[in-house]
């Protein structure tokens, strides 16, 4: 699969290759939440605690990419964005440059 239609598709691909991006223990520790639908077939916005394990540390937003093989990782070197909209705008820029 080169693109994904839903976050569940990305989760299934990530799990299939034995990775744990969406593992409940991992997401609970980081306070991870999916903040968007799939954008451009392979990107989405995620938020998490500002400091892993510290729910009082505020939330940060990151642009995330899922590769065709199911690997998932942060875009922009894990840059922290102030909002879902700012992370989404970054993703849209990445898509525009790749086109």
C-alpha positions as CSV (number, residue, x, y, z in Angstrom):
1,X,0.0,0.0,0.0
2,X,1.5,3.4,-0.9
3,X,-1.3,5.5,0.6
4,X,-3.7,5.2,3.5
5,X,-7.3,6.1,3.8
6,X,-7.7,6.0,7.6
7,X,-5.7,6.2,10.8
8,X,-6.8,2.6,11.4
9,X,-5.0,1.6,8.1
10,X,-1.8,3.2,9.3
11,X,-2.2,1.5,12.7
12,X,-2.6,-1.9,11.0
13,X,0.4,-1.4,8.8
14,X,2.6,-0.3,11.7
15,X,1.5,-3.2,13.8
16,X,2.1,-5.6,10.9
17,X,5.8,-4.7,10.8
18,X,6.1,-5.2,14.6
19,X,6.3,-1.6,15.6
20,X,4.6,0.0,18.6
21,X,3.8,3.6,17.6
22,X,0.2,3.1,18.6
23,X,0.7,0.7,21.5
24,X,-1.6,1.7,24.4
25,X,1.3,1.7,26.9
26,X,3.3,4.0,24.6
27,X,0.5,6.4,23.8
28,X,-0.5,6.6,27.5
29,X,3.0,7.5,28.7
30,X,3.4,10.2,26.0
31,X,-0.3,11.3,26.2
32,X,-0.5,10.8,22.4
33,X,-3.7,11.7,20.6
34,X,-4.4,11.7,16.9
35,X,-5.5,15.2,16.0
36,X,-6.4,14.9,12.3
37,X,-7.6,12.5,9.6
38,X,-5.1,11.1,7.2
39,X,-3.7,14.0,5.0
40,X,-2.4,13.3,1.6
41,X,-2.6,9.6,2.0
42,X,0.3,9.3,4.5
43,X,0.4,12.2,7.0
44,X,-1.4,13.1,10.2
45,X,-1.2,15.4,13.2
46,X,-0.5,14.1,16.6
47,X,-0.4,15.8,20.0
48,X,1.3,14.6,23.1
49,X,2.4,15.9,26.6
50,X,5.1,18.6,26.4
51,X,7.2,16.4,28.7
52,X,6.6,12.6,28.4
53,X,4.8,11.2,31.4
54,X,3.8,14.6,32.7
55,X,0.2,15.4,31.9
56,X,0.5,18.8,33.5
57,X,3.2,19.9,31.0
58,X,0.8,21.1,28.3
59,X,0.4,19.7,24.8
60,X,2.6,19.9,21.8
61,X,1.7,19.1,18.2
62,X,3.7,17.3,15.6
63,X,3.4,16.4,11.9
64,X,3.7,12.7,11.4
65,X,4.4,10.6,8.3
66,X,3.5,6.9,7.7
67,X,5.7,5.3,5.0
68,X,4.3,2.8,2.6
69,X,5.9,0.0,4.6
70,X,4.2,1.0,7.9
71,X,7.0,2.9,9.5
72,X,5.8,6.0,11.4
73,X,7.9,9.0,12.3
74,X,7.9,12.7,12.9
75,X,8.5,15.2,10.1
76,X,10.7,18.2,10.5
77,X,13.0,16.5,12.9
78,X,10.2,16.2,15.4
79,X,9.6,20.0,15.4
80,X,6.9,21.0,17.9
81,X,4.1,23.1,16.6
82,X,1.8,25.4,18.7
83,X,-1.4,23.9,17.3
84,X,-3.0,21.3,15.1
85,X,-3.5,24.0,12.4
86,X,0.2,24.9,12.4
87,X,1.2,21.2,12.1
88,X,-1.3,20.7,9.3
89,X,0.0,23.7,7.5
90,X,3.5,22.2,7.6
91,X,2.2,19.0,6.2
92,X,0.4,20.9,3.4
93,X,3.8,22.6,2.6
94,X,5.5,19.2,2.4
95,X,2.8,17.9,0.1
96,X,3.0,21.0,-2.2
97,X,6.8,20.7,-2.4
98,X,6.7,17.0,-3.3
99,X,4.1,17.7,-6.1
